[in-house]
Amino acid sequence: MPRLLSEFLIDESGATSIEYAIIAVGLSIVILTAVQLVGTNLSKHYEALATATTAK
């Protein structure tokens, strides 16, 4: 049993794919947050533009 545990702790065969998955999740969160913020700001600008053009 101790040998099996030590082999498990030494084995790094799946570590790279897990690291890439973590990086992909982090990038996805950053991209989604940026898109949401840009969308909100863009919506505010279009509302201001619509108000300015219909008020005159």
N, CA, C and O atoms as a MOPAC input file, in Angstrom:
PM7 MOZYME 1SCF
protein

 N      0.81200 1    -1.20500 1     0.00000 1
 C      0.00000 1     0.00000 1     0.00000 1
 C      0.85600 1     1.27000 1     0.00000 1
 O      0.54800 1     2.19400 1    -0.75300 1
 N      1.91700 1     1.35500 1     0.81300 1
 C      2.75300 1     2.55800 1     0.75900 1
 C      3.40000 1     2.75700 1    -0.60700 1
 O      3.57500 1     3.89300 1    -1.04800 1
 N      3.76100 1     1.65900 1    -1.28600 1
 C      4.36200 1     1.77600 1    -2.61200 1
 C      3.35100 1     2.35200 1    -3.60400 1
 O      3.70300 1     3.19200 1    -4.43200 1
 N      2.11100 1     1.90600 1    -3.52100 1
 C      1.05600 1     2.40300 1    -4.40300 1
 C      0.82100 1     3.89600 1    -4.17700 1
 O      0.63900 1     4.65700 1    -5.12700 1
 N      0.82700 1     4.29700 1    -2.92100 1
 C      0.63300 1     5.71100 1    -2.59900 1
 C      1.79600 1     6.55700 1    -3.11100 1
 O      1.58200 1     7.63900 1    -3.65900 1
 N      3.01400 1     6.07500 1    -2.93900 1
 C      4.17100 1     6.84000 1    -3.41400 1
 C      4.18800 1     6.92400 1    -4.93900 1
 O      4.56500 1     7.96100 1    -5.48500 1
 N      3.79100 1     5.86700 1    -5.63500 1
 C      3.70800 1     5.91000 1    -7.09900 1
 C      2.63600 1     6.89600 1    -7.55300 1
 O      2.81300 1     7.60800 1    -8.54100 1
 N      1.52800 1     6.93000 1    -6.82700 1
 C      0.45100 1     7.86500 1    -7.16300 1
 C      0.91800 1     9.31200 1    -7.00300 1
 O      0.59900 1    10.16100 1    -7.83400 1
 N      1.66400 1     9.59100 1    -5.95000 1
 C      2.13200 1    10.95600 1    -5.70600 1
 C      3.21500 1    11.38200 1    -6.69500 1
 O      3.34700 1    12.56900 1    -6.99100 1
 N      3.98300 1    10.43500 1    -7.20300 1
 C      5.05600 1    10.74400 1    -8.14700 1
 C      4.52500 1    10.89200 1    -9.57400 1
 O      5.07300 1    11.66500 1   -10.35900 1
 N      3.47800 1    10.16900 1    -9.91000 1
 C      2.94500 1    10.15700 1   -11.27700 1
 C      2.38000 1    11.52800 1   -11.64400 1
 O      1.53300 1    12.06900 1   -10.93200 1
 N      2.85200 1    12.08400 1   -12.75500 1
 C      2.39400 1    13.39900 1   -13.21900 1
 C      1.79200 1    13.32500 1   -14.61500 1
 O      1.79600 1    14.32400 1   -15.33400 1
 N      1.28400 1    12.19100 1   -15.01100 1
 C      0.81400 1    12.01700 1   -16.39100 1
 C     -0.40600 1    12.86700 1   -16.72500 1
 O     -0.54900 1    13.27900 1   -17.87600 1
 N     -1.27600 1    13.14200 1   -15.78800 1
 C     -2.47000 1    13.93600 1   -16.07700 1
 C     -2.36900 1    15.38000 1   -15.64000 1
 O     -3.32300 1    16.14200 1   -15.79500 1
 N     -1.22800 1    15.77100 1   -15.09500 1
 C     -1.09000 1    17.12000 1   -14.54700 1
 C     -1.17800 1    18.19400 1   -15.62800 1
 O     -1.76800 1    19.25000 1   -15.39900 1
 N     -0.60800 1    17.94500 1   -16.78300 1
 C     -0.59900 1    18.95900 1   -17.83900 1
 C     -1.99900 1    19.26300 1   -18.34600 1
 O     -2.34700 1    20.42500 1   -18.55600 1
 N     -2.79600 1    18.23500 1   -18.54200 1
 C     -4.15600 1    18.47200 1   -19.03200 1
 C     -4.98800 1    19.21600 1   -17.99700 1
 O     -5.82500 1    20.04400 1   -18.35500 1
 N     -4.77000 1    18.93200 1   -16.73100 1
 C     -5.49400 1    19.65000 1   -15.68200 1
 C     -5.06000 1    21.11400 1   -15.65400 1
 O     -5.88800 1    22.00900 1   -15.48300 1
 N     -3.77100 1    21.35000 1   -15.82100 1
 C     -3.28500 1    22.73200 1   -15.84600 1
 C     -3.87400 1    23.50700 1   -17.02800 1
 O     -4.26700 1    24.66400 1   -16.87600 1
 N     -3.93400 1    22.88100 1   -18.18800 1
 C     -4.54000 1    23.53900 1   -19.34900 1
 C     -6.02900 1    23.80100 1   -19.11900 1
 O     -6.54900 1    24.83400 1   -19.54200 1
 N     -6.70200 1    22.88800 1   -18.46400 1
 C     -8.12400 1    23.08400 1   -18.17400 1
 C     -8.32300 1    24.26300 1   -17.22900 1
 O     -9.24600 1    25.05700 1   -17.41100 1
 N     -7.46900 1    24.37800 1   -16.22800 1
 C     -7.56700 1    25.50100 1   -15.29100 1
 C     -7.30000 1    26.82300 1   -16.01500 1
 O     -7.99000 1    27.81200 1   -15.76800 1
 N     -6.32000 1    26.84400 1   -16.89200 1
 C     -6.03100 1    28.05500 1   -17.67000 1
 C     -7.21500 1    28.41100 1   -18.56800 1
 O     -7.57900 1    29.58100 1   -18.68200 1
 N     -7.81500 1    27.40600 1   -19.20300 1
 C     -8.96400 1    27.64800 1   -20.08100 1
 C    -10.14500 1    28.20800 1   -19.30400 1
 O    -10.83000 1    29.11100 1   -19.78500 1
 N    -10.39000 1    27.69100 1   -18.12000 1
 C    -11.49000 1    28.19800 1   -17.29200 1
 C    -11.21500 1    29.64400 1   -16.88500 1
 O    -12.11400 1    30.48400 1   -16.93000 1
 N     -9.98700 1    29.93200 1   -16.49200 1
 C     -9.63700 1    31.30200 1   -16.11600 1
 C     -9.81500 1    32.27800 1   -17.26200 1
 O    -10.36300 1    33.36500 1   -17.08000 1
 N     -9.35500 1    31.89300 1   -18.44300 1
 C     -9.53000 1    32.75800 1   -19.61700 1
 C    -11.00100 1    32.94100 1   -19.97000 1
 O    -11.41500 1    34.03000 1   -20.36500 1
 N    -11.78200 1    31.89200 1   -19.83100 1
 C    -13.21700 1    31.99000 1   -20.11600 1
 C    -13.89000 1    32.97800 1   -19.17800 1
 O    -14.73300 1    33.76800 1   -19.60400 1
 N    -13.52600 1    32.93700 1   -17.91400 1
 C    -14.11000 1    33.86800 1   -16.94400 1
 C    -13.73200 1    35.30400 1   -17.29700 1
 O    -14.57600 1    36.19900 1   -17.23900 1
 N    -12.48100 1    35.52800 1   -17.65900 1
 C    -12.02900 1    36.87400 1   -18.02700 1
 C    -12.76400 1    37.37000 1   -19.27000 1
 O    -13.21200 1    38.51500 1   -19.31100 1
 N    -12.88700 1    36.52000 1   -20.27200 1
 C    -13.55900 1    36.91700 1   -21.51700 1
 C    -15.03400 1    37.20900 1   -21.27300 1
 O    -15.55400 1    38.21000 1   -21.76500 1
 N    -15.70700 1    36.35300 1   -20.52500 1
 C    -17.13200 1    36.57700 1   -20.25500 1
 C    -17.35800 1    37.85200 1   -19.45400 1
 O    -18.31200 1    38.58600 1   -19.71300 1
 N    -16.49300 1    38.12100 1   -18.48900 1
 C    -16.61700 1    39.35000 1   -17.71000 1
 C    -16.40500 1    40.57700 1   -18.59200 1
 O    -17.14100 1    41.55700 1   -18.48500 1
 N    -15.40500 1    40.52200 1   -19.45900 1
 C    -15.13800 1    41.65400 1   -20.35400 1
 C    -16.30000 1    41.89100 1   -21.30800 1
 O    -16.69100 1    43.03600 1   -21.53100 1
 N    -16.84900 1    40.83900 1   -21.86600 1
 C    -17.97600 1    40.97500 1   -22.79400 1
 C    -19.18600 1    41.55600 1   -22.07800 1
 O    -19.89400 1    42.39600 1   -22.63400 1
 N    -19.42600 1    41.11600 1   -20.85500 1
 C    -20.56300 1    41.63000 1   -20.09800 1
 C    -20.38200 1    43.12000 1   -19.80700 1
 O    -21.32400 1    43.89700 1   -19.96100 1
 N    -19.19300 1    43.52200 1   -19.39200 1
 C    -18.94800 1    44.93600 1   -19.09600 1
 C    -19.05400 1    45.80300 1   -20.34500 1
 O    -19.63800 1    46.88600 1   -20.30000 1
 N    -18.50200 1    45.34200 1   -21.44300 1
 C    -18.58900 1    46.09900 1   -22.69600 1
 C    -20.04100 1    46.19600 1   -23.14900 1
 O    -20.47600 1    47.25300 1   -23.60800 1
 N    -20.78600 1    45.11900 1   -23.02600 1
 C    -22.19100 1    45.12700 1   -23.42200 1
 C    -23.01000 1    46.10300 1   -22.60600 1
 O    -23.86000 1    46.81100 1   -23.14700 1
 N    -22.76100 1    46.14600 1   -21.30700 1
 C    -23.48800 1    47.07000 1   -20.43600 1
 C    -23.16000 1    48.51600 1   -20.79300 1
 O    -24.05800 1    49.35100 1   -20.90000 1
 N    -21.89100 1    48.80800 1   -20.97400 1
 C    -21.49700 1    50.17900 1   -21.33100 1
 C    -22.00900 1    50.57400 1   -22.70800 1
 O    -22.43400 1    51.71100 1   -22.90600 1
 N    -21.97400 1    49.66100 1   -23.64600 1
 C    -22.46700 1    49.94000 1   -24.99000 1
 C    -23.96800 1    50.20600 1   -24.96800 1
 O    -24.45800 1    51.08200 1   -25.68100 1
 N    -24.68700 1    49.46100 1   -24.16200 1
 C    -26.12700 1    49.66500 1   -24.03400 1
 C    -26.43000 1    51.05600 1   -23.47900 1
 O    -27.35700 1    51.72300 1   -23.93700 1
 N    -25.65100 1    51.48600 1   -22.49900 1
 C    -25.85500 1    52.82500 1   -21.93400 1
 C    -25.59600 1    53.91000 1   -22.97900 1
 O    -26.32000 1    54.90500 1   -23.03200 1
 N    -24.58500 1    53.72600 1   -23.79600 1
 C    -24.28400 1    54.71200 1   -24.83300 1
 C    -25.39300 1    54.77200 1   -25.88200 1
 O    -25.76900 1    55.85800 1   -26.32400 1
 N    -25.91200 1    53.62600 1   -26.27900 1
 C    -27.00200 1    53.61400 1   -27.25800 1
 C    -28.27300 1    54.23000 1   -26.68300 1
 O    -29.00500 1    54.91100 1   -27.40100 1
 N    -28.54300 1    54.00300 1   -25.40400 1
 C    -29.71100 1    54.62100 1   -24.77500 1
 C    -29.55600 1    56.13800 1   -24.73700 1
 O    -30.51400 1    56.86800 1   -24.99300 1
 N    -28.35700 1    56.61200 1   -24.42000 1
 C    -28.10900 1    58.05800 1   -24.40000 1
 C    -28.24200 1    58.64900 1   -25.79600 1
 O    -28.79000 1    59.73800 1   -25.96500 1
 N    -27.74700 1    57.93700 1   -26.78600 1
 C    -27.86300 1    58.39400 1   -28.16700 1
 C    -29.32300 1    58.43500 1   -28.61100 1
 O    -29.73900 1    59.38200 1   -29.27900 1
 N    -30.09100 1    57.43400 1   -28.25400 1
 C    -31.50700 1    57.39700 1   -28.61500 1
 C    -32.27000 1    58.51800 1   -27.92800 1
 O    -33.14800 1    59.13400 1   -28.53200 1
 N    -31.94700 1    58.78300 1   -26.68300 1
 C    -32.60500 1    59.86400 1   -25.95500 1
 C    -32.25400 1    61.21600 1   -26.57400 1
 O    -33.11600 1    62.08400 1   -26.70700 1
 N    -31.01200 1    61.38700 1   -26.94600 1
 C    -30.58100 1    62.66500 1   -27.52600 1
 C    -31.20700 1    62.90800 1   -28.88900 1
 O    -31.52700 1    64.04800 1   -29.22300 1
 N    -31.38700 1    61.86500 1   -29.67700 1
 C    -31.94100 1    62.06300 1   -31.01700 1
 C    -33.45500 1    62.22300 1   -30.99500 1
 O    -34.00400 1    62.90200 1   -31.86200 1
 N    -34.13700 1    61.62800 1   -30.04700 1
 C    -35.59600 1    61.75200 1   -29.99800 1
 C    -36.03700 1    62.98400 1   -29.23300 1
 O    -37.18200 1    63.40900 1   -29.38400 1
 N    -35.18500 1    63.56800 1   -28.42700 1
 C    -35.56700 1    64.72700 1   -27.62700 1
 C    -35.62800 1    65.99800 1   -28.45900 1
 O    -36.30000 1    66.95200 1   -28.06600 1
 N    -34.95500 1    66.03800 1   -29.57800 1
 C    -34.91400 1    67.28000 1   -30.37100 1
 C    -35.96400 1    67.31800 1   -31.39900 1
 O    -36.06300 1    68.29200 1   -32.14500 1

